[in-house]
Amino acid sequence: MSDEIIMLLDMAERMFADAFPRSDLALREGQATTSKAWSVISDLGLPDLLLGESEGGISASPETFTAVLRKAGAATMPVPLLEVAVARWLAMQLGLDNSKATTVATLSQSGGLSWRPVPGVQRLIVLPTTGDAENVQVFEIAELNEVDVTANLAGEALSCSEDTASGKEIGTDRECAARARRLLGLGRAAMVAGGCEAVLSLSLDYAADRVQFGRAIAKFQAVQQQLAVLAEEVAASCAIVAAAARTCDSTSGELMLDIARTRIAEAADQVARIGHQVHGAIGFTREYDLQLVTRRLELWRAEDCHLPRASERIANRFAGLGVEEMWPAIVESTAP
């Protein structure tokens, strides 16, 4: 990792901590992303990370992109940086006017649109959900007949519309749409890994400060063992995200992303469970930071619509292989 990227990550971490202290997140739940909050992200140039230098970006590699989103996840950042960054990259690939604020929207089971609101957003891009489809749908928000604002699992604003008649299909090559899907999945996995890091940090601090029976609960062997398991899950999450990022643009990119999805989903369960066990009842209270992180862990994992099929795709890839064939197949399939 170059010195410039290290400087970018350090700057992003400091700005996220200053702009989005967890003590303020609950106050903004259910409200649209504020212009002030979004300007912090825009001023640092993060929405343009994936764009080329001639377009105002830095041509960030998947590794750099995921490293920034890990920092965003650790800060439980309440703005849709991931969706906007991928939408801006995809708009450039589609030849759309990138002066229009754009974000990624998803289609609900009922067929309606949903997206995280961003100040000044004018356009929505909906990606195909399967690798067989190539066309993306583009919606101008001004042309939608009705837009409602509700809240997601974390209490953050979520815009919805059942009006999908105004969408325009734009053809693109299959790899372009597939890369956009991979970047979204990779970004969500990175945010979950960052959130797991935040839970570990909160749990270590709390265990060191909380005194029971005359000593800090971190001194009790049972608590130490749980914290060790928590640290193992966090390390595994960060490692698998880094591996998936390295292979994102290779032939093994889809498989490694599925592996990362399933492993991080397992880790998030363990991390949330142990974090709340260490904290006890206070971890569930609205005034305490832990629930702000764990609710977002569940949200980010649920937003990945490909997760339910990921384990099935992994199993199908290796089903039927003999003992002697299994390991070489794994090495070949996961190579960068």
C-alpha positions, 0 to 999 in steps of 0.5 A: 500500500503506497504512502498516498493511500495510507495518508488517505485512510488516516485522513478518512478515519480522522474525518469520519470520527470527527464528523460522525461521532456515535453519540450523534447518530441516534439523533439523526435516525429517521432523518434524511442525510444532512447536507453537512454530513454529506459535504464531509464525504464530498470534500474528501473526494470519496464518492469519486474514488473509483473514477479515473484521475482525468474524471476527478478520482484516483482510480482506486483499486478494489483493495483501496476501496474496501480499505476506505469502506472498512473505516466507514463501517468502523465509524458506523457512517450514516451516509450511503458512500458505497452506493454513490461511489459505485453509481458514479463509476457505473454512470461513467461506464454508461456514458451518462452525465456524471454532473447529476448526483446518482446513487444505486437503488434496489428493487424490493420483493414487491417490485418497488424502488428503495434507496438511501437519500443523498442531498441533491440526488437526481438519478437512480441506477438499478443493477440486474440481480443475475449475471445473465442480464446486462441491461441496467435501469435508470430512473430520474427521481423528478419523474417518479410520481410518488416518493415516501420516506421511511426508515431502515433497520438502523433507523436511517432514512430510506426513500421508496417508490412504487413507480417504476414505469419511468425507468429507462433500460440502458445496455452495457456489457455483462462484465461492467454490470458484474463488476458493479455488483462485485464492488457493491458486495465487496463494499458491504462485506468491508463495512461489516468487517469494519463494524466487527472491529468497532464491536471488538474495540467497544467490548475491550474498553468496556471489559477493562472499565467494568468492575465486578466482584472487586476487579475488572471483568476483563480479568475473568478467564471466561470473559477473556476467552470470549474476547479471544473468540471475538478477536479471532472472528474480527481477524478472519473477517478482515482477512477474507475481505482483503483476499476478496478485494485482491481477486475482485477483477480476476476470474476467481472474483465471484467465488471469492466474494461468495466465500467472503459473504458467507464467512463474514455473515457467520462472523457478524453473528458471533461478534454481535452475540459476544459483544452483547454478552460482554456488555450485558443489558447496557449494550441494548440501551439506546443511549449506548454505542454498541446497539448502533453498531450491531444493528448496522451489522445486521442491516449491511448483511441483509442488504446483500441480496446475493448472500442467501445463494452464496453458500449454494454457489460455493457448494456447487463449485466443488461438489463431486470432487474427490479427496485428491482433487479438492485442494488443487481445485480450491487453490486454482479457484481462489488464485488472484 
